[in-house]
Each structure stands twice: as C-alpha cells, then as structure tokens.
Amino acid sequence: MIWRIKGKILDKGPSYLVIDVAGVGILVHTPVGLFDRLGGVGDEAELLTHFHIREDALDLYGFAEEKERRLFRMLLGVSGIGPRSALGILSGMNTDVLQTAILSGDVASLICIPGVGRKTAQRIVVELKGPLSEGLPELSLGGAVGTGGNKLSGAVEALEALGLRRSDAYRSAAKVLQDAGEHIGLEDVVRLVLSGSAARPAGGKTEETEAEVGK
C-alpha cells in the first residue's frame, strides 16, 4: 500500500503529475482542481494517495486533502463507478459542494458533472447519503446541510430564475452558506452570490451521459 508520495515534480498536466521519488518517475492521476494548487516542474509536491490494482494495471491516484481521498474511495464503492469515473466526479465539483449535493439528494446538480447521468447520480445519492452523514462529519457545510438545506435549495431556485446555471448557482450559494453560517437569510444569500458571482447565465442544455464503468 502506498499511502502518500513526496518528491520533485518532473512533469504535470491537468489530470496527472510525474513525481521523482529516489530517481524513479512515478505517474500519479489527480483531480483537475489540483493543477493550479500545486507548484510547477522542479517544485516539490506531497500528495495523499490511493493505490488501485487491476488485472492489467497498477494505478496511483493523488489528493491534496484526506477528505478528497476518502470521498474518492467512497465513490469507488458505488455500483458502476470505477477510479477514472470517481476522479472525473471529483474534478467536476468541489468536494464540499459535492457532499452537500449528495446529503441533500440534489440529483439535478450531480448530473451537471460531465459524465454523470441521472441513473448514476441517483445511485450516488442512494448509496452514499447514509455513510456520508454518519462517517464524514468534518466535511459538513453547517448551514448548507440540514436545516440550511432548504435555504440552499431556495437560493438555487431563485438564482436560476435570475439566469444563473444551476451548477454555478449551487456552488456559489453553498459557498456563501459555508462562509456566513446558517443564520444568514435567504435574500442575503442570493444578494451575496449576485454581488460577487462569476457564474455564467444559463445557456443550452447539456446532453446526459452515463459515467464510464470501471475505467
């Protein structure tokens, strides 16, 4: 088991790093969001890892935080989701926002992630909602979950009506609730999102596709 890896970055791309460990270049698959959070070629990087064994390959996946790795491993337990699909899900939505969507049963937001269709989103909610609520309290968003869940849904609906994409509205409103706490009013959530949001106006619909199985 390889638990973590540390070394100089030899090469990097949006979804991978090559790290020099004692003279050996190790390829590590990473969420897209890590690209801007790590240094460039020649800098040192340290990642928590998941070592995935298949019949035809030994793959290493890297994460900046334990909550990312734990959620990745939970996604692997969902029927029909392999490591590449799980990595794609983590690349498509912030970890905290993803957990909020699962806990609130927001299938509509989950299907905004590229490669996630409605059936896959429903399986994620059904299979992970219980384990997440019981096993990962450190990931909770406070006001964005529980009693704040209704507030979040209301804010998302209001922002959609004002022209924001659902995925952008969800991400922005959840962030406001996380920062401000559960006592903030619904109108204030909407106002703060609109005053500082980089969300794009709603456009066309995205064709739904199912997550790739086991790849």
URRA-V50595 format. One line per field, one symbol per residue. ss: DSSP state (H for helix, E for strand, C for the rest). phi: phi as a letter, one per 30 degrees, with the letter a starting at -180 (. if undefined). burial: # if it has 24 or more other C-alpha atoms within 12 Angstrom, else .. A space follows every 10 residues. Layout:
ss=???
phi=???
burial=???
//
This chain:
ss=CCCEEEEEEE EEECCEEEEE ECCEEEEEEE CHHHCCCCCC CCCEEEEEEE EEECCCCEEE EEECCHHHHH HHHHHHCCCC CCHHHHHHHH HHCCHHHHHH HHHCCCHHHH CCCCCCCHHH HHHHHHHHHH HHHHHCHHHC CHHHCCHHHH HHHHHHHHHH HCCECHHHHH HHHHHHHHHH CCCCCHHHHH HHHHHHCCCC ECCCCCCCCC CCCCC
phi=.cdabblddc aabebabccd bhicdcdbdb deddedccdc ejdcbbbdbb cccbdcabcc cbbdbddddd deddddddej ccdddddddd ddaeeddddd dddciddddd dddeiccddd dddedddced eddccbddcd ciddbidddd dddddddddd ddjddddddd dddddddddd jddddedddd dddddbdcdc ddbddcddbd dddic
burial=...####### ###.###### .....##### #####..#.. ....###### ##......## #####.#### ######.### ########## ########## ########## ########.# #########. .##..#..## #####..### ########## ...####### ########.. ##.#.#.### .###....#. .........# #....
//
